[in-house]
Amino acid sequence: MNDRQEVLSTTEARQGSPRRLNLRVLGVSLLIALVAAGGLYTVFYAGNTSISTPDPAPTQPTAPGP
């Protein structure tokens, strides 16, 4: 069994991957978050739906009089 480990210099150990996978994950995650925020905004604030436009408060008392 060969238990030798490769010894890297400080500069070599700090090098990042040239494929930049972390940047891709951050970019895709940000895009998904923006799409989700836009969808929620549309549902709750921009649309004319029952969720975004609640029923108006009644102008007459709803309890029967004496």
mmCIF file of the N, C-alpha and C atoms, coordinates in Angstrom:
data_MODEL
# 
_entry.id   MODEL 
# 
loop_
_atom_site.group_PDB 
_atom_site.id 
_atom_site.type_symbol 
_atom_site.label_atom_id 
_atom_site.label_alt_id 
_atom_site.label_comp_id 
_atom_site.label_asym_id 
_atom_site.label_entity_id 
_atom_site.label_seq_id 
_atom_site.pdbx_PDB_ins_code 
_atom_site.Cartn_x 
_atom_site.Cartn_y 
_atom_site.Cartn_z 
_atom_site.occupancy 
_atom_site.B_iso_or_equiv 
_atom_site.pdbx_formal_charge 
_atom_site.auth_seq_id 
_atom_site.auth_comp_id 
_atom_site.auth_asym_id 
_atom_site.auth_atom_id 
_atom_site.pdbx_PDB_model_num 
ATOM 1   N N  . MET A 1 1  ? 0.839   -1.176 0.000   1.00 0.00 ? 1  MET A N  1 
ATOM 2   C CA . MET A 1 1  ? 0.000   0.000  0.000   1.00 0.00 ? 1  MET A CA 1 
ATOM 3   C C  . MET A 1 1  ? 0.887   1.242  0.000   1.00 0.00 ? 1  MET A C  1 
ATOM 4   N N  . ASN A 1 2  ? 0.536   2.205  -0.853  1.00 0.00 ? 2  ASN A N  1 
ATOM 5   C CA . ASN A 1 2  ? 1.317   3.429  -0.968  1.00 0.00 ? 2  ASN A CA 1 
ATOM 6   C C  . ASN A 1 2  ? 0.562   4.553  -0.269  1.00 0.00 ? 2  ASN A C  1 
ATOM 7   N N  . ASP A 1 3  ? 1.049   5.006  0.891   1.00 0.00 ? 3  ASP A N  1 
ATOM 8   C CA . ASP A 1 3  ? 0.370   6.030  1.685   1.00 0.00 ? 3  ASP A CA 1 
ATOM 9   C C  . ASP A 1 3  ? 0.972   7.409  1.504   1.00 0.00 ? 3  ASP A C  1 
ATOM 10  N N  . ARG A 1 4  ? 1.686   7.622  0.416   1.00 0.00 ? 4  ARG A N  1 
ATOM 11  C CA . ARG A 1 4  ? 2.309   8.927  0.199   1.00 0.00 ? 4  ARG A CA 1 
ATOM 12  C C  . ARG A 1 4  ? 1.234   9.932  -0.219  1.00 0.00 ? 4  ARG A C  1 
ATOM 13  N N  . GLN A 1 5  ? 1.303   11.100 0.349   1.00 0.00 ? 5  GLN A N  1 
ATOM 14  C CA . GLN A 1 5  ? 0.385   12.175 0.005   1.00 0.00 ? 5  GLN A CA 1 
ATOM 15  C C  . GLN A 1 5  ? 1.127   13.249 -0.769  1.00 0.00 ? 5  GLN A C  1 
ATOM 16  N N  . GLU A 1 6  ? 0.422   13.867 -1.688  1.00 0.00 ? 6  GLU A N  1 
ATOM 17  C CA . GLU A 1 6  ? 1.028   14.934 -2.476  1.00 0.00 ? 6  GLU A CA 1 
ATOM 18  C C  . GLU A 1 6  ? 1.133   16.186 -1.608  1.00 0.00 ? 6  GLU A C  1 
ATOM 19  N N  . VAL A 1 7  ? 2.286   16.804 -1.606  1.00 0.00 ? 7  VAL A N  1 
ATOM 20  C CA . VAL A 1 7  ? 2.513   18.023 -0.835  1.00 0.00 ? 7  VAL A CA 1 
ATOM 21  C C  . VAL A 1 7  ? 2.388   19.201 -1.788  1.00 0.00 ? 7  VAL A C  1 
ATOM 22  N N  . LEU A 1 8  ? 1.476   20.125 -1.461  1.00 0.00 ? 8  LEU A N  1 
ATOM 23  C CA . LEU A 1 8  ? 1.241   21.298 -2.293  1.00 0.00 ? 8  LEU A CA 1 
ATOM 24  C C  . LEU A 1 8  ? 1.839   22.527 -1.634  1.00 0.00 ? 8  LEU A C  1 
ATOM 25  N N  . SER A 1 9  ? 2.286   23.442 -2.467  1.00 0.00 ? 9  SER A N  1 
ATOM 26  C CA . SER A 1 9  ? 2.748   24.721 -1.931  1.00 0.00 ? 9  SER A CA 1 
ATOM 27  C C  . SER A 1 9  ? 1.527   25.540 -1.522  1.00 0.00 ? 9  SER A C  1 
ATOM 28  N N  . THR A 1 10 ? 1.752   26.623 -0.808  1.00 0.00 ? 10 THR A N  1 
ATOM 29  C CA . THR A 1 10 ? 0.651   27.470 -0.368  1.00 0.00 ? 10 THR A CA 1 
ATOM 30  C C  . THR A 1 10 ? -0.132  28.026 -1.551  1.00 0.00 ? 10 THR A C  1 
ATOM 31  N N  . THR A 1 11 ? 0.562   28.448 -2.585  1.00 0.00 ? 11 THR A N  1 
ATOM 32  C CA . THR A 1 11 ? -0.091  28.999 -3.772  1.00 0.00 ? 11 THR A CA 1 
ATOM 33  C C  . THR A 1 11 ? -0.914  27.930 -4.492  1.00 0.00 ? 11 THR A C  1 
ATOM 34  N N  . GLU A 1 12 ? -0.372  26.734 -4.609  1.00 0.00 ? 12 GLU A N  1 
ATOM 35  C CA . GLU A 1 12 ? -1.106  25.658 -5.279  1.00 0.00 ? 12 GLU A CA 1 
ATOM 36  C C  . GLU A 1 12 ? -2.358  25.257 -4.506  1.00 0.00 ? 12 GLU A C  1 
ATOM 37  N N  . ALA A 1 13 ? -2.272  25.271 -3.192  1.00 0.00 ? 13 ALA A N  1 
ATOM 38  C CA . ALA A 1 13 ? -3.405  24.874 -2.369  1.00 0.00 ? 13 ALA A CA 1 
ATOM 39  C C  . ALA A 1 13 ? -4.540  25.893 -2.444  1.00 0.00 ? 13 ALA A C  1 
ATOM 40  N N  . ARG A 1 14 ? -4.237  27.145 -2.742  1.00 0.00 ? 14 ARG A N  1 
ATOM 41  C CA . ARG A 1 14 ? -5.257  28.194 -2.793  1.00 0.00 ? 14 ARG A CA 1 
ATOM 42  C C  . ARG A 1 14 ? -5.912  28.334 -4.160  1.00 0.00 ? 14 ARG A C  1 
ATOM 43  N N  . GLN A 1 15 ? -5.467  27.609 -5.139  1.00 0.00 ? 15 GLN A N  1 
ATOM 44  C CA . GLN A 1 15 ? -5.996  27.754 -6.493  1.00 0.00 ? 15 GLN A CA 1 
ATOM 45  C C  . GLN A 1 15 ? -7.430  27.246 -6.562  1.00 0.00 ? 15 GLN A C  1 
ATOM 46  N N  . GLY A 1 16 ? -8.272  27.948 -7.286  1.00 0.00 ? 16 GLY A N  1 
ATOM 47  C CA . GLY A 1 16 ? -9.654  27.536 -7.468  1.00 0.00 ? 16 GLY A CA 1 
ATOM 48  C C  . GLY A 1 16 ? -9.796  26.682 -8.712  1.00 0.00 ? 16 GLY A C  1 
ATOM 49  N N  . SER A 1 17 ? -10.956 26.110 -8.839  1.00 0.00 ? 17 SER A N  1 
ATOM 50  C CA . SER A 1 17 ? -11.238 25.281 -10.004 1.00 0.00 ? 17 SER A CA 1 
ATOM 51  C C  . SER A 1 17 ? -11.477 26.176 -11.218 1.00 0.00 ? 17 SER A C  1 
ATOM 52  N N  . PRO A 1 18 ? -10.910 25.861 -12.359 1.00 0.00 ? 18 PRO A N  1 
ATOM 53  C CA . PRO A 1 18 ? -11.137 26.690 -13.542 1.00 0.00 ? 18 PRO A CA 1 
ATOM 54  C C  . PRO A 1 18 ? -12.559 26.555 -14.089 1.00 0.00 ? 18 PRO A C  1 
ATOM 55  N N  . ARG A 1 19 ? -13.300 25.553 -13.634 1.00 0.00 ? 19 ARG A N  1 
ATOM 56  C CA . ARG A 1 19 ? -14.669 25.367 -14.124 1.00 0.00 ? 19 ARG A CA 1 
ATOM 57  C C  . ARG A 1 19 ? -15.649 26.307 -13.426 1.00 0.00 ? 19 ARG A C  1 
ATOM 58  N N  . ARG A 1 20 ? -15.278 26.894 -12.313 1.00 0.00 ? 20 ARG A N  1 
ATOM 59  C CA . ARG A 1 20 ? -16.080 27.869 -11.564 1.00 0.00 ? 20 ARG A CA 1 
ATOM 60  C C  . ARG A 1 20 ? -17.473 27.330 -11.227 1.00 0.00 ? 20 ARG A C  1 
ATOM 61  N N  . LEU A 1 21 ? -17.542 26.143 -10.665 1.00 0.00 ? 21 LEU A N  1 
ATOM 62  C CA . LEU A 1 21 ? -18.825 25.542 -10.326 1.00 0.00 ? 21 LEU A CA 1 
ATOM 63  C C  . LEU A 1 21 ? -19.552 26.330 -9.243  1.00 0.00 ? 21 LEU A C  1 
ATOM 64  N N  . ASN A 1 22 ? -18.823 26.895 -8.287  1.00 0.00 ? 22 ASN A N  1 
ATOM 65  C CA . ASN A 1 22 ? -19.468 27.679 -7.236  1.00 0.00 ? 22 ASN A CA 1 
ATOM 66  C C  . ASN A 1 22 ? -20.168 28.900 -7.824  1.00 0.00 ? 22 ASN A C  1 
ATOM 67  N N  . LEU A 1 23 ? -19.541 29.542 -8.793  1.00 0.00 ? 23 LEU A N  1 
ATOM 68  C CA . LEU A 1 23 ? -20.143 30.703 -9.432  1.00 0.00 ? 23 LEU A CA 1 
ATOM 69  C C  . LEU A 1 23 ? -21.413 30.306 -10.181 1.00 0.00 ? 23 LEU A C  1 
ATOM 70  N N  . ARG A 1 24 ? -21.382 29.159 -10.828 1.00 0.00 ? 24 ARG A N  1 
ATOM 71  C CA . ARG A 1 24 ? -22.578 28.683 -11.538 1.00 0.00 ? 24 ARG A CA 1 
ATOM 72  C C  . ARG A 1 24 ? -23.717 28.415 -10.564 1.00 0.00 ? 24 ARG A C  1 
ATOM 73  N N  . VAL A 1 25 ? -23.424 27.772 -9.451  1.00 0.00 ? 25 VAL A N  1 
ATOM 74  C CA . VAL A 1 25 ? -24.466 27.475 -8.466  1.00 0.00 ? 25 VAL A CA 1 
ATOM 75  C C  . VAL A 1 25 ? -25.041 28.768 -7.900  1.00 0.00 ? 25 VAL A C  1 
ATOM 76  N N  . LEU A 1 26 ? -24.194 29.728 -7.581  1.00 0.00 ? 26 LEU A N  1 
ATOM 77  C CA . LEU A 1 26 ? -24.676 31.003 -7.059  1.00 0.00 ? 26 LEU A CA 1 
ATOM 78  C C  . LEU A 1 26 ? -25.521 31.741 -8.087  1.00 0.00 ? 26 LEU A C  1 
ATOM 79  N N  . GLY A 1 27 ? -25.102 31.731 -9.346  1.00 0.00 ? 27 GLY A N  1 
ATOM 80  C CA . GLY A 1 27 ? -25.863 32.407 -10.395 1.00 0.00 ? 27 GLY A CA 1 
ATOM 81  C C  . GLY A 1 27 ? -27.222 31.780 -10.620 1.00 0.00 ? 27 GLY A C  1 
ATOM 82  N N  . VAL A 1 28 ? -27.273 30.455 -10.691 1.00 0.00 ? 28 VAL A N  1 
ATOM 83  C CA . VAL A 1 28 ? -28.552 29.772 -10.899 1.00 0.00 ? 28 VAL A CA 1 
ATOM 84  C C  . VAL A 1 28 ? -29.462 29.970 -9.686  1.00 0.00 ? 28 VAL A C  1 
ATOM 85  N N  . SER A 1 29 ? -28.915 29.908 -8.486  1.00 0.00 ? 29 SER A N  1 
ATOM 86  C CA . SER A 1 29 ? -29.712 30.115 -7.279  1.00 0.00 ? 29 SER A CA 1 
ATOM 87  C C  . SER A 1 29 ? -30.288 31.528 -7.240  1.00 0.00 ? 29 SER A C  1 
ATOM 88  N N  . LEU A 1 30 ? -29.494 32.502 -7.618  1.00 0.00 ? 30 LEU A N  1 
ATOM 89  C CA . LEU A 1 30 ? -29.982 33.879 -7.651  1.00 0.00 ? 30 LEU A CA 1 
ATOM 90  C C  . LEU A 1 30 ? -31.096 34.035 -8.676  1.00 0.00 ? 30 LEU A C  1 
ATOM 91  N N  . LEU A 1 31 ? -30.937 33.425 -9.836  1.00 0.00 ? 31 LEU A N  1 
ATOM 92  C CA . LEU A 1 31 ? -31.972 33.492 -10.867 1.00 0.00 ? 31 LEU A CA 1 
ATOM 93  C C  . LEU A 1 31 ? -33.271 32.857 -10.375 1.00 0.00 ? 31 LEU A C  1 
ATOM 94  N N  . ILE A 1 32 ? -33.186 31.703 -9.732  1.00 0.00 ? 32 ILE A N  1 
ATOM 95  C CA . ILE A 1 32 ? -34.384 31.039 -9.204  1.00 0.00 ? 32 ILE A CA 1 
ATOM 96  C C  . ILE A 1 32 ? -35.051 31.900 -8.133  1.00 0.00 ? 32 ILE A C  1 
ATOM 97  N N  . ALA A 1 33 ? -34.258 32.518 -7.262  1.00 0.00 ? 33 ALA A N  1 
ATOM 98  C CA . ALA A 1 33 ? -34.813 33.379 -6.221  1.00 0.00 ? 33 ALA A CA 1 
ATOM 99  C C  . ALA A 1 33 ? -35.517 34.592 -6.824  1.00 0.00 ? 33 ALA A C  1 
ATOM 100 N N  . LEU A 1 34 ? -34.958 35.178 -7.875  1.00 0.00 ? 34 LEU A N  1 
ATOM 101 C CA . LEU A 1 34 ? -35.594 36.326 -8.521  1.00 0.00 ? 34 LEU A CA 1 
ATOM 102 C C  . LEU A 1 34 ? -36.907 35.940 -9.197  1.00 0.00 ? 34 LEU A C  1 
ATOM 103 N N  . VAL A 1 35 ? -36.926 34.785 -9.842  1.00 0.00 ? 35 VAL A N  1 
ATOM 104 C CA . VAL A 1 35 ? -38.160 34.316 -10.484 1.00 0.00 ? 35 VAL A CA 1 
ATOM 105 C C  . VAL A 1 35 ? -39.233 34.052 -9.424  1.00 0.00 ? 35 VAL A C  1 
ATOM 106 N N  . ALA A 1 36 ? -38.848 33.427 -8.313  1.00 0.00 ? 36 ALA A N  1 
ATOM 107 C CA . ALA A 1 36 ? -39.807 33.152 -7.235  1.00 0.00 ? 36 ALA A CA 1 
ATOM 108 C C  . ALA A 1 36 ? -40.339 34.459 -6.634  1.00 0.00 ? 36 ALA A C  1 
ATOM 109 N N  . ALA A 1 37 ? -39.463 35.433 -6.414  1.00 0.00 ? 37 ALA A N  1 
ATOM 110 C CA . ALA A 1 37 ? -39.891 36.724 -5.865  1.00 0.00 ? 37 ALA A CA 1 
ATOM 111 C C  . ALA A 1 37 ? -40.831 37.431 -6.843  1.00 0.00 ? 37 ALA A C  1 
ATOM 112 N N  . GLY A 1 38 ? -40.526 37.369 -8.119  1.00 0.00 ? 38 GLY A N  1 
ATOM 113 C CA . GLY A 1 38 ? -41.414 37.976 -9.120  1.00 0.00 ? 38 GLY A CA 1 
ATOM 114 C C  . GLY A 1 38 ? -42.772 37.301 -9.158  1.00 0.00 ? 38 GLY A C  1 
ATOM 115 N N  . GLY A 1 39 ? -42.776 35.979 -9.047  1.00 0.00 ? 39 GLY A N  1 
ATOM 116 C CA . GLY A 1 39 ? -44.044 35.255 -9.021  1.00 0.00 ? 39 GLY A CA 1 
ATOM 117 C C  . GLY A 1 39 ? -44.883 35.607 -7.806  1.00 0.00 ? 39 GLY A C  1 
ATOM 118 N N  . LEU A 1 40 ? -44.240 35.673 -6.643  1.00 0.00 ? 40 LEU A N  1 
ATOM 119 C CA . LEU A 1 40 ? -44.981 36.050 -5.430  1.00 0.00 ? 40 LEU A CA 1 
ATOM 120 C C  . LEU A 1 40 ? -45.500 37.482 -5.520  1.00 0.00 ? 40 LEU A C  1 
ATOM 121 N N  . TYR A 1 41 ? -44.705 38.376 -6.052  1.00 0.00 ? 41 TYR A N  1 
ATOM 122 C CA . TYR A 1 41 ? -45.158 39.754 -6.219  1.00 0.00 ? 41 TYR A CA 1 
ATOM 123 C C  . TYR A 1 41 ? -46.379 39.804 -7.130  1.00 0.00 ? 41 TYR A C  1 
ATOM 124 N N  . THR A 1 42 ? -46.323 39.060 -8.218  1.00 0.00 ? 42 THR A N  1 
ATOM 125 C CA . THR A 1 42 ? -47.438 39.054 -9.164  1.00 0.00 ? 42 THR A CA 1 
ATOM 126 C C  . THR A 1 42 ? -48.704 38.521 -8.509  1.00 0.00 ? 42 THR A C  1 
ATOM 127 N N  . VAL A 1 43 ? -48.588 37.456 -7.744  1.00 0.00 ? 43 VAL A N  1 
ATOM 128 C CA . VAL A 1 43 ? -49.768 36.860 -7.116  1.00 0.00 ? 43 VAL A CA 1 
ATOM 129 C C  . VAL A 1 43 ? -50.362 37.777 -6.060  1.00 0.00 ? 43 VAL A C  1 
ATOM 130 N N  . PHE A 1 44 ? -49.521 38.375 -5.217  1.00 0.00 ? 44 PHE A N  1 
ATOM 131 C CA . PHE A 1 44 ? -50.040 39.117 -4.076  1.00 0.00 ? 44 PHE A CA 1 
ATOM 132 C C  . PHE A 1 44 ? -50.270 40.602 -4.316  1.00 0.00 ? 44 PHE A C  1 
ATOM 133 N N  . TYR A 1 45 ? -49.553 41.231 -5.242  1.00 0.00 ? 45 TYR A N  1 
ATOM 134 C CA . TYR A 1 45 ? -49.642 42.679 -5.367  1.00 0.00 ? 45 TYR A CA 1 
ATOM 135 C C  . TYR A 1 45 ? -50.077 43.165 -6.742  1.00 0.00 ? 45 TYR A C  1 
ATOM 136 N N  . ALA A 1 46 ? -49.656 42.531 -7.794  1.00 0.00 ? 46 ALA A N  1 
ATOM 137 C CA . ALA A 1 46 ? -49.900 43.072 -9.121  1.00 0.00 ? 46 ALA A CA 1 
ATOM 138 C C  . ALA A 1 46 ? -51.171 42.516 -9.757  1.00 0.00 ? 46 ALA A C  1 
ATOM 139 N N  . GLY A 1 47 ? -51.614 41.366 -9.360  1.00 0.00 ? 47 GLY A N  1 
ATOM 140 C CA . GLY A 1 47 ? -52.771 40.754 -9.989  1.00 0.00 ? 47 GLY A CA 1 
ATOM 141 C C  . GLY A 1 47 ? -54.082 41.255 -9.416  1.00 0.00 ? 47 GLY A C  1 
ATOM 142 N N  . ASN A 1 48 ? -55.163 40.954 -10.109 1.00 0.00 ? 48 ASN A N  1 
ATOM 143 C CA . ASN A 1 48 ? -56.488 41.303 -9.625  1.00 0.00 ? 48 ASN A CA 1 
ATOM 144 C C  . ASN A 1 48 ? -57.180 40.001 -9.228  1.00 0.00 ? 48 ASN A C  1 
ATOM 145 N N  . THR A 1 49 ? -56.628 39.346 -8.214  1.00 0.00 ? 49 THR A N  1 
ATOM 146 C CA . THR A 1 49 ? -57.148 38.068 -7.770  1.00 0.00 ? 49 THR A CA 1 
ATOM 147 C C  . THR A 1 49 ? -57.761 38.209 -6.385  1.00 0.00 ? 49 THR A C  1 
ATOM 148 N N  . SER A 1 50 ? -58.425 37.163 -5.920  1.00 0.00 ? 50 SER A N  1 
ATOM 149 C CA . SER A 1 50 ? -59.028 37.218 -4.592  1.00 0.00 ? 50 SER A CA 1 
ATOM 150 C C  . SER A 1 50 ? -57.968 37.308 -3.500  1.00 0.00 ? 50 SER A C  1 
ATOM 151 N N  . ILE A 1 51 ? -56.775 36.838 -3.789  1.00 0.00 ? 51 ILE A N  1 
ATOM 152 C CA . ILE A 1 51 ? -55.701 36.938 -2.794  1.00 0.00 ? 51 ILE A CA 1 
ATOM 153 C C  . ILE A 1 51 ? -55.182 38.367 -2.716  1.00 0.00 ? 51 ILE A C  1 
ATOM 154 N N  . SER A 1 52 ? -54.989 39.011 -3.888  1.00 0.00 ? 52 SER A N  1 
ATOM 155 C CA . SER A 1 52 ? -54.401 40.353 -3.888  1.00 0.00 ? 52 SER A CA 1 
ATOM 156 C C  . SER A 1 52 ? -55.436 41.438 -3.636  1.00 0.00 ? 52 SER A C  1 
ATOM 157 N N  . THR A 1 53 ? -56.710 41.155 -3.851  1.00 0.00 ? 53 THR A N  1 
ATOM 158 C CA . THR A 1 53 ? -57.759 42.151 -3.633  1.00 0.00 ? 53 THR A CA 1 
ATOM 159 C C  . THR A 1 53 ? -58.812 41.574 -2.686  1.00 0.00 ? 53 THR A C  1 
ATOM 160 N N  . PRO A 1 54 ? -58.644 41.755 -1.393  1.00 0.00 ? 54 PRO A N  1 
ATOM 161 C CA . PRO A 1 54 ? -59.616 41.198 -0.453  1.00 0.00 ? 54 PRO A CA 1 
ATOM 162 C C  . PRO A 1 54 ? -60.951 41.929 -0.544  1.00 0.00 ? 54 PRO A C  1 
ATOM 163 N N  . ASP A 1 55 ? -61.992 41.274 -0.045  1.00 0.00 ? 55 ASP A N  1 
ATOM 164 C CA . ASP A 1 55 ? -63.323 41.893 -0.040  1.00 0.00 ? 55 ASP A CA 1 
ATOM 165 C C  . ASP A 1 55 ? -63.289 43.169 0.794   1.00 0.00 ? 55 ASP A C  1 
ATOM 166 N N  . PRO A 1 56 ? -64.002 44.198 0.355   1.00 0.00 ? 56 PRO A N  1 
ATOM 167 C CA . PRO A 1 56 ? -64.013 45.441 1.137   1.00 0.00 ? 56 PRO A CA 1 
ATOM 168 C C  . PRO A 1 56 ? -64.755 45.237 2.458   1.00 0.00 ? 56 PRO A C  1 
ATOM 169 N N  . ALA A 1 57 ? -64.424 46.070 3.419   1.00 0.00 ? 57 ALA A N  1 
ATOM 170 C CA . ALA A 1 57 ? -65.095 45.992 4.712   1.00 0.00 ? 57 ALA A CA 1 
ATOM 171 C C  . ALA A 1 57 ? -66.557 46.382 4.551   1.00 0.00 ? 57 ALA A C  1 
ATOM 172 N N  . PRO A 1 58 ? -67.448 45.740 5.290   1.00 0.00 ? 58 PRO A N  1 
ATOM 173 C CA . PRO A 1 58 ? -68.872 46.084 5.155   1.00 0.00 ? 58 PRO A CA 1 
ATOM 174 C C  . PRO A 1 58 ? -69.136 47.504 5.661   1.00 0.00 ? 58 PRO A C  1 
ATOM 175 N N  . THR A 1 59 ? -70.042 48.181 4.976   1.00 0.00 ? 59 THR A N  1 
ATOM 176 C CA . THR A 1 59 ? -70.369 49.551 5.370   1.00 0.00 ? 59 THR A CA 1 
ATOM 177 C C  . THR A 1 59 ? -71.565 49.577 6.320   1.00 0.00 ? 59 THR A C  1 
ATOM 178 N N  . GLN A 1 60 ? -72.339 48.526 6.362   1.00 0.00 ? 60 GLN A N  1 
ATOM 179 C CA . GLN A 1 60 ? -73.487 48.418 7.247   1.00 0.00 ? 60 GLN A CA 1 
ATOM 180 C C  . GLN A 1 60 ? -73.134 47.477 8.400   1.00 0.00 ? 60 GLN A C  1 
ATOM 181 N N  . PRO A 1 61 ? -73.684 47.698 9.579   1.00 0.00 ? 61 PRO A N  1 
ATOM 182 C CA . PRO A 1 61 ? -73.440 46.730 10.637  1.00 0.00 ? 61 PRO A CA 1 
ATOM 183 C C  . PRO A 1 61 ? -74.039 45.379 10.261  1.00 0.00 ? 61 PRO A C  1 
ATOM 184 N N  . THR A 1 62 ? -73.342 44.331 10.579  1.00 0.00 ? 62 THR A N  1 
ATOM 185 C CA . THR A 1 62 ? -73.827 42.999 10.201  1.00 0.00 ? 62 THR A CA 1 
ATOM 186 C C  . THR A 1 62 ? -74.677 42.371 11.291  1.00 0.00 ? 62 THR A C  1 
ATOM 187 N N  . ALA A 1 63 ? -74.624 42.875 12.512  1.00 0.00 ? 63 ALA A N  1 
ATOM 188 C CA . ALA A 1 63 ? -75.428 42.307 13.589  1.00 0.00 ? 63 ALA A CA 1 
ATOM 189 C C  . ALA A 1 63 ? -76.850 42.883 13.497  1.00 0.00 ? 63 ALA A C  1 
ATOM 190 N N  . PRO A 1 64 ? -77.861 42.051 13.767  1.00 0.00 ? 64 PRO A N  1 
ATOM 191 C CA . PRO A 1 64 ? -79.238 42.560 13.729  1.00 0.00 ? 64 PRO A CA 1 
ATOM 192 C C  . PRO A 1 64 ? -79.481 43.556 14.850  1.00 0.00 ? 64 PRO A C  1 
ATOM 193 N N  . GLY A 1 65 ? -80.364 44.503 14.595  1.00 0.00 ? 65 GLY A N  1 
ATOM 194 C CA . GLY A 1 65 ? -80.693 45.516 15.591  1.00 0.00 ? 65 GLY A CA 1 
ATOM 195 C C  . GLY A 1 65 ? -81.576 44.941 16.687  1.00 0.00 ? 65 GLY A C  1 
ATOM 196 N N  . PRO A 1 66 ? -81.785 45.705 17.751  1.00 0.00 ? 66 PRO A N  1 
ATOM 197 C CA . PRO A 1 66 ? -82.604 45.208 18.873  1.00 0.00 ? 66 PRO A CA 1 
ATOM 198 C C  . PRO A 1 66 ? -84.078 45.109 18.577  1.00 0.00 ? 66 PRO A C  1 
# 
